[in-house]
Amino acid sequence: MDIISQLQDQVNAIAAIAVDIFGTLQKDAPPVRLSPNYPEPPANPSDENVNIPELTKTMSGALVQAAKKFDTLVSALPLSGGEEAQLKRIAELQAENEVVGLELQKQLEAADQELKQVQELFNQAADNCLNLKKPI
């Protein structure tokens, strides 16, 4: 798998971890009293006893590990030598493209010529077949 695909996969993994974290915290976090004027919120009706500080530590650790892996992948990207190197590389690629384009043009012309020869031979064969049959 190329480096760009790996980066995309890692971004998707980070997004999935973040969604899991937010969803879990919204589901399992204890209720908070917004103001002294409001009554105490009801207890969370969760069946399981969840240790929120431990859960946040575990999930944030997973997020940090995913971010570190992303940083490692980014650092593995090839460095460009600046604008001059990029322009030089573009010129090289354009020259290579021109050479390949000329070669393809020659091959197309040769294929057209061969097609014309095959069509001419087919027409001659068809004419010979028609001339062999005697009209009734």
Summary of the structure (lengths in Angstrom):
residues: 136
radius of gyration: 35.2
end to end distance: 70.3
largest distance: 113.0
contacts: 261
relative contact order: 0.07
helix: 74%
strand: 0%
